[in-house]
Amino acid sequence: MRINDFLDVLQSFGIEYFTGVPDSQLKALCDALIEQKEDRKHLIAANEGNAVGLAAGYYMATGKIPCVYMQNSGLGNVINPCASLIHPRVYGIPMVFVIGFRGEPGVKDEPQHIFQGEITLQLLEDLGIRYCLLEEATTPDECKEFIKEHADFVRSGESIAFVVRKNGLTKETYLQYKNPYLFSREAAIEAILTTEGFADVVVSTTGKISREVFEVREAMRQSHESDFLTVGSMGHCSMIGLGIALEKPEKRICILDGDGAFLMHMGAGAIIGQKRPTNLIHVVLNNQAHESVGGMPTAMASVDMMKLGEALGYCKALSVDSKEALLLVMDELKDSAGPILLEVKVAIGSRMNLGRPTKTPKENIESFMKYLSREKSDNNDKDGQ
C-alpha cells in the first residue's frame, strides 16, 4: 500500500500523532513523517516503551488516539506499559500500533529476527491487541474496514495493530539522511581494531557496527575469537561488556556501541559509572542516526557526551571526529584506568557491498567463550584464521 493512502486512512479516523522507533520495514512511514516536518505531532522515542509512555501522555492531554510504530523486536520493550499502563483493566488508553514484521515465518531474515517473528502474533494476542496483516495488496478500504470493525473495542480503551509485512508500505522516493561528519564508521572501527594494546576483547552492538567489525577482521586476516557480535537485543551490549569486564578484570574490554543503541538504554551508563570497572572502554560511534533501519535521526545531536560521561561517573570522557584525533586519543588511553567513555563522531553511510558475518551466533559465542577462558598471556596470539 502506498504510504500516503495509509496515512489518509489514519487521518480519517482522527489519528494525527505519531511516536516510535524506526524500522527498515516501516521506512516509507518513517520518511513520510519526517517530510511532514510537524515536530509536535511526531516524536522519535529512545525506545518503544518510551513511545507508549509518550502516546499515553498525548492521549490524556487531548483525548485523541495516538499511533505508535516499531519493529516487532520492540514488543519486548512495550510489554510492561501495554500490560500495566494502557491495558483496559488498568487505565484503558487506546492506541494504534504499526509494527514491522521481521522474521515472519517463511520469509528469509537475519538470525535475531527468527524467533521474534515466530512469536509476534501470539504476543499481540496475549496482550489483547487485535491486529490486521498489512501487505502490498492491502487496500485503503480494507484498512478502514478493520478500524471500523474494532471501533467499539477501541472506544472501550483497547488497542489495535497493523502488522506490516515486507513491502507492505511503499513510497516512490526515500530520504537520504546526512550529518556534518566525514569520518567513516568502518574506518573508525578499523583504527580501533588494529591499534595494538588498546583492547583484549570487543563487544559490538547490533546492526552495521557488528557487520563492520566482522568485515574488518576478515580484511586484516585476523581471528574473530575475541569479538562478541551482539545480534538483536538493541541497547544491551554495554551491559554485556560490563558483565564480562567485572568477571575478567585482567582483560581490557572495549564496547563498540551505536548512538541509537546507547540512547535506548542510557541508564546502563550509570551502572558502569557506579561499578567503575578499570578495564572497560565504552566507545560510542555517533552518527546521530538509526542507520541500520533507514537513517532517521536520533536525539544524540543535542547530547554533550563529555559532560554526560562525567555525570554518569566515567573516569574520562572524550570526543573525536577524525582518524588522526582517534589515533592520538587511543594512544593516550592505552594505560589509562577506566571506565572511559569515548565518543567518535562519524558520517552516516556504509559500503554498498558491506557483508554480514558468515559465522552463526552459536559459532561466535563458542569461540568467544573459549577465548575468554584463556590466560591473558595467551591472548597476544592474534594470527590469521
C-alpha positions, 0 to 999 in steps of 0.5 A, spaced: 500 500 500 502 506 498 504 510 504 500 516 503 493 512 502 495 509 509 496 515 512 489 518 509 486 512 512 489 514 519 487 521 518 480 519 517 479 516 523 482 522 527 489 519 528 494 525 527 500 523 532 505 519 531 511 516 536 516 510 535 522 507 533 524 506 526 524 500 522 527 498 515 520 495 514 516 501 516 521 506 512 516 509 507 512 511 514 518 513 517 520 518 511 513 520 510 513 523 517 519 526 517 517 530 510 511 532 514 516 536 518 510 537 524 515 536 530 509 536 535 505 531 532 511 526 531 516 524 536 522 519 535 522 515 542 529 512 545 525 506 545 518 503 544 516 503 551 518 510 551 513 511 545 507 508 549 509 512 555 509 518 550 502 516 546 499 515 553 501 522 555 498 525 548 492 521 549 490 524 556 492 531 554 487 531 548 483 525 548 485 523 541 488 516 539 495 516 538 499 511 533 505 508 535 510 504 530 516 499 531 519 493 529 516 487 532 523 486 536 520 492 540 514 488 543 519 486 548 520 493 550 512 495 550 510 489 554 510 492 561 506 499 559 501 495 554 500 490 560 500 495 566 499 502 563 494 502 557 491 495 558 483 496 559 483 493 566 488 498 568 487 505 565 484 503 558 488 508 553 487 506 546 492 506 541 494 504 534 500 500 533 504 499 526 509 494 527 514 491 522 514 484 521 521 481 521 522 474 521 515 472 519 515 465 518 517 463 511 520 469 509 528 469 509 531 474 515 537 475 519 538 470 525 535 475 531 529 476 527 527 468 527 524 467 533 521 474 534 517 473 528 515 466 530 512 469 536 509 476 534 502 474 533 501 470 539 504 476 543 499 481 540 494 476 542 496 475 549 496 482 550 489 483 547 491 487 541 487 485 535 491 486 529 490 486 521 496 483 516 498 489 512 501 487 505 502 490 498 495 488 496 492 491 502 487 496 500 485 503 503 478 500 504 480 494 507 484 498 512 478 502 514 474 496 514 478 493 520 478 500 524 471 500 523 470 493 525 474 494 532 471 501 533 467 499 539 473 495 542 477 501 541 472 506 544 472 501 550 480 503 551 483 497 547 488 497 542 489 495 535 495 493 530 497 493 523 502 488 522 506 490 516 509 485 512 515 486 507 513 491 502 507 492 505 508 500 505 511 503 499 513 510 497 516 512 490 522 516 493 526 515 500 530 520 504 537 520 504 539 522 511 546 526 512 550 529 518 556 534 518 561 528 519 566 525 514 569 520 518 567 513 516 564 508 521 568 502 518 574 506 518 573 508 525 572 501 527 578 499 523 583 504 527 580 501 533 581 494 531 588 494 529 591 499 534 595 494 538 594 494 546 588 498 546 583 492 547 583 484 549 576 483 547 570 487 543 563 487 544 559 490 538 552 492 538 547 490 533 546 492 526 552 495 521 557 496 527 557 488 528 557 487 520 563 492 520 567 489 525 566 482 522 568 485 515 574 488 518 577 482 521 576 478 515 580 484 511 586 484 516 586 476 516 585 476 523 581 471 528 574 473 530 575 469 537 575 475 541 569 479 538 562 478 541 557 480 535 551 482 539 545 480 534 538 483 536 537 485 543 538 493 541 541 497 547 544 491 551 551 490 549 554 495 554 551 491 559 554 485 556 561 488 556 560 490 563 558 483 565 564 480 562 569 486 564 567 485 572 568 477 571 575 478 567 578 484 570 585 482 567 582 483 560 581 490 557 574 490 554 572 495 549 564 496 547 563 498 540 556 501 541 551 505 536 548 512 538 541 509 537 543 503 541 546 507 547 540 512 547 535 506 548 538 504 554 542 510 557 541 508 564 546 502 563 551 508 563 550 509 570 551 502 572 558 502 569 559 509 572 557 506 579 561 499 578 567 503 575 570 497 572 578 499 570 578 495 564 572 497 560 572 502 554 565 504 552 566 507 545 560 510 542 560 511 534 555 517 533 552 518 527 546 521 530 542 516 526 538 509 526 542 507 520 541 500 520 533 501 519 533 507 514 537 513 517 532 517 521 535 521 526 536 520 533 536 525 539 544 524 540 545 531 536 543 535 542 547 530 547 554 533 550 557 526 551 563 529 555 559 532 560 554 526 560 560 521 561 562 525 567 555 525 570 554 518 569 561 517 573 566 515 567 573 516 569 574 520 562 570 522 557 572 524 550 570 526 543 573 525 536 571 526 529 577 524 525 582 518 524 588 522 526 584 525 533 582 517 534 589 515 533 592 520 538 586 519 543 587 511 543 594 512 544 593 516 550 588 511 553 592 505 552 594 505 560 589 509 562 584 506 568 577 506 566 571 506 565 572 511 559 567 513 555 569 515 548 565 518 543 567 518 535 563 522 531 562 519 524 558 520 517 552 516 516 553 511 510 556 504 509 559 500 503 554 498 498 557 491 498 558 491 506 557 483 508 554 480 514 558 475 518 558 468 515 559 465 522 552 463 526 551 466 533 552 459 536 559 459 532 561 466 535 559 465 542 563 458 542 569 461 540 568 467 544 567 463 550 573 459 549 577 465 548 575 468 554 577 462 558 584 463 556 590 466 560 591 473 558 598 471 556 595 467 551 591 472 548 597 476 544 596 470 539 592 474 534 594 470 527 590 469 521 584 464 521 
